[in-house]
Amino acid sequence: MIETVELMASELLTNAVLHTRGGVSLVVTVIDQLIRVEVTDDSRGRPVLRHPPADSTSGRGMEIVDALASQWGVDDLPAGGKSVWFEVVG
């Protein structure tokens, strides 16, 4: 399960670094069997769930998160920006 969480966190972090201009933060919370990962950035742009062709070399990050997470979402932050998060129950 750790490798799966690492993969999904990497995808969210990569999206934030590639598609935003400012700081990025990562918070991981573990409560019993629940792991929640949140990546926060200063952009209001929301991630897009794409289904790229098989020969595409990019664009699968949110598809991976959608397939592997128990649930995921996006929260707008009051001061601007957003938090993209996912949860995995083990």
C-alpha positions, 0 to 999 in steps of 0.5 A, a space after each residue: 500500500 505504501 508504494 501505491 500512496 507514494 505513486 499517487 502523491 508523486 502524481 499530485 506533486 508533479 501536477 502542482 509543480 508543472 501547472 502552478 507558479 508558487 509554493 506547493 505543500 504536502 500533508 500526509 495524515 494517517 489515522 488507523 487504516 486511513 491515509 490521507 494525502 493533500 497537496 496544496 498550491 496557489 492556483 485555482 486551476 482544477 486538475 482534469 481527469 483525462 484518458 489519453 491515448 495509449 501512446 501518450 507520454 503524459 496526462 495520466 496522473 489524475 487517472 492513476 489517482 482516480 483508479 487507485 484512491 478510495 476517494 479524492 477531491 479538490 477543496 478551494 482555499 479561502 485565501 486562494 489556491 486549492 488542496 487536491 487530496 486523496 484517501 486510501 483505506 488499508 
